[in-house]
Amino acid sequence: QIQQHTPARSGEHPEYVLINKYPNMKIALIGYGKMGHEIEKIALSRGHQIVCKIDIDNPQDFDSPEFKTADVAIEFTAPTQAYGNIQKCFKAGVKVVSGSTGWMEQHRDEMKDLCKDGANTLFWSSNFSIGVALFSKVNSYLAKLMNGYPMYEVRMSETHHIHKLDAPSGTAITLAEGIISQLDRKTGWSKGTVLNADGTISGSSEYKPTDVRIDSIREGEIAGIHEITYDSSADFIKIIHFAKDRSGLALGAVLAAEFTADKKGFLCMDDLMNSLS
């Protein structure tokens, strides 16, 4: 159950609170950048303990007694680090919630095998925002409606801060997969152009007609914008999700950790959303 408190005053975030069945969880943070700090703030506000913080300077703490006491580790790092970090969590017998993107496509089958029959536990999502999860459902439903209207060509774009290493974003890929599953005329996705932080453009505007093209922009400190457009000669239909800051992602990650506390196996955002509805 989600309860919405009194509407926020101007300039404040509305506060959505999941009834917490697992107060005072022991959480380890893997990656202590801006997202790690935001997750810490929300976790503490919900009554949890942060028992260990692991960043680039102290990887040896995966072997520490403090890390092994964690009920769940929350991992937000780079694509090149995530796979190894999760293996270390499994070795320590710690459940893990991961929001790192750019690596799962290559390792999804392996992760599912490692979590088979509850041998290990991984909750992975390309985006932990409740708003993005709802947006994803709208996206799939719109694609289903558009299946009978081939005059509309679908395209996507995503915009993120200049520190994001992967393009397109993991969320954009997940949204594209949602379109492909419902739109018969699309069988894959392709990387389009990338407007880099220095103003240069890489990638290509060419793509197969059967692909969903995803363009990317890296600009400033933008938390995340995802746009999906269906364009015809007569008009276009566009849906947009705009993340104002990182707080929605951080809250979703903590909710996922609470959900994972008594679960086993390979988990995803649909599992969490079904528990909230």
N, C-alpha and C positions, 0 to 999 in steps of 0.2 A: 504494500500500500504506500502511495506517495501522498504526503500532506503538503499543501501550499500554505505558507503562513500569510499574514497580512501583507497586501501588496506593498512592494518596496517604494520608499520615497524616491523622489527624483534624484537620479545619479547613483542609486543603489541597485544591486542585483536582486531580483526576486529569489527567495531562498526555498528550494525544494529539498525536503528531508525525507529520506527513506527510514521507516521505523527500523532501528538497528537491533537485530537479533543477536549480534556478537559484539557487545561493547568491550572495551579494553583489550582489543586484539593487539598482538605483537607484530609490528610491520617492519620489514627491512626495505630500505630505499636503495635501488640500484640506478645510479644517475642522479646527481644532485645539482642540476642546473636550474633553469627557471621553472620547468615542470616539476622537478623534484621538490623545490621549495614550496610550490603551490599545493602539491599533494600533501606535503608535511603539514601545512597550515590546516587543511581541511580534515586530515586524519586526526590531528590533535583536537580539533573542535568537536569531533564526533566521539571523543573519549578513548582513542587508541594510543598506544605507545609506539614510538619509533625506537627500535632496539639496535639498529645498525644502519649506517649510511655508507654506501660504497660508491666511489667515483674513480676517476682515472688515476688518482694518486695513491689509492689504497686497495688494489685488487686482491691483496693477500687476505683481506678481511672476509672473503668467501669461506675461509677455513676457520674463522673465529667462532668461539662458543656463542657469542651474542647473535651472530647470523643464524646459527643452527637452532636458536630458540624461537625464531620468527614463525608465526602462523602462516603468513603469506609475505612474499617479496613482490614489490611493485617495480617493474623495470621499464625505464624510458631512456634509451641510449641511442647510439648510432647503428645503422644497418650492419656495419662491419663488426660490431661488438655483441649484438643481441644474441646471436646463435650460441656463442661461447658462454655468455652470461647465464643463459637458460640451462645449458648443460651443467654448469657449476651448481645451479639451484637444485637440479635433479640429483646430483651427486650428494648434496648435503641433505636431501630429503625435505626440501622446502618447496611448498606450492608457490607458483609464480603467476602474476598478472603482468602481461607485457603489452605495451603500446608502441614498441619500436617497429617501424615499417621498412620496406625495401629488402627484406630477407625471407619473409614467410613463403612467398610464391615458390621459391626453390626448395624449401625445407618442410612444406606443409605435410606431405605424406609421412616423412620421417617423424615429425612431431606427433602426429596422430598414432603412429606405431609405438612411440615411446610412452604415450599416455594410455595405451590400450589396456583395458581391464583395470584401470585405476593405478597402474604401476607408477605413474607420475601424474602431476596435475598442472596444466597450463591453461590459463584464460588469456586468449589473444584477440585483440581487435585492432583494426587499422584506425579506429576513432572511438573514444569512449564517451563522447557527448551524447546525452539523451536526445538532444535536438537533432543530431545527425542520424541517430537510429530511427527517429520518426521520419526524417527527410528521406532516408533510404526506402522506407515503406511507400512513401508518396511517389518516389522515383520509379519503383517497380510497378506500381499500379498505373502510373502514367504511360510507361512503356507498353504495358499490356493493352491499354486503350489504343495506343498508337499503332499497334500491330496491323490494324485494318486500314491504315491511312499512309500508304507508301509515298505520298507527295511530300511528307514531312521528313526532312533529313535531320538526324540527331547529331549534336556535337557537344563537347564538354570543355570546360576550362577550370583550372584551380589556381589559387593565389595563396602563397605562404611567405613567411619571413625569410630573410636572406640567409639564415643559418641552416635552413632545411637542406639536407644533402640529396635526397632522392626526388626524382621527378619522372613521371607524375607521382603525386602523393598516393599513399596506400589507400586513403579514403576514396580518391578518384577512381582507382582501379576497382575497389569494391563496388562503387556505384556503377561503373561500366559493366561489371559482371552481372549486376542486377538488371541492367538494360538488356544485355545479351540473352539472359535467361527468359525474357519475355518477348523480345522483338525478333521475329524469325529472320528478318533481312540482315541482322547483324550476328556475326559468328565469332568476333574477336575484337580486341582493342589495339590501338597503335599510339605510340608516343608522337605527339605533334611538335609544335614549336615550343621553345623555352626562352622566355625573356629573362635574361640573367640580371643579377643585381647591378652589374656594371653597364647595363644598357645593351649588351651584345645579344644577338639572337642565335640560338643553336637549334638543332633538330630539323624537322622538315614539315612542310604543309601538305605534302603528298601522302595519301593513304588509300588503302583498298576500299572500294564501296561497301564491302561487307564488314569493315571495321568501324568501331566507335573511336573517333580521333579525340585525344586529350591534350589540350594545350596547357602550358604551365607558365606562371609568372612568379618571380622571386623579388619581393619588394618590402623594404622597411621591416617592421616588427608585426606584420599582419598574422593573426593567429590562424586564420583559415577561411577562405571563401571558395565555395564549390557551386558552379553554375552549369545547368543542363538546359540546352536550347533545342527545340524542334522547329525547324525553319522550312517554310514553303515560299512559293512565289507570291502568295497573297498575304501571309502574316507569319508571325512566329509566336511560340509559347515558351516561356522561360521560367524555371524554378531555381531558387537560390537559397543556399544556407550560408549565413555570415556569422562566424564566431567572433564575438566582441573581444574576448580575451581567453586565457587558458583555464579559467575557473571551471567551465563546464566539462572540459576534458579531465581535470583533476578530480572533480566530484565523481564523475563516472568511474574513474579508476579506483577510487576508494570504495564506491558501491560494489564494483566488481570484486574487490578483495573481500568485502563482507560476504558477498554471495558465494565466493569460492571456499570460504572457511570450512564448510562441511561437505564440499563436493570433491569428486575425483574425476580424472580423465581430461579430455580436451574440450574446453568450453569456449563459447563465443558470445557476442553481444545479444544474439537472439535468445539465448538461454536466460540472460539477465532480464531482458525486456519482457519475456513471457512471465517471469516471476513477479514483475511489477504491475502487470495488467490485470 
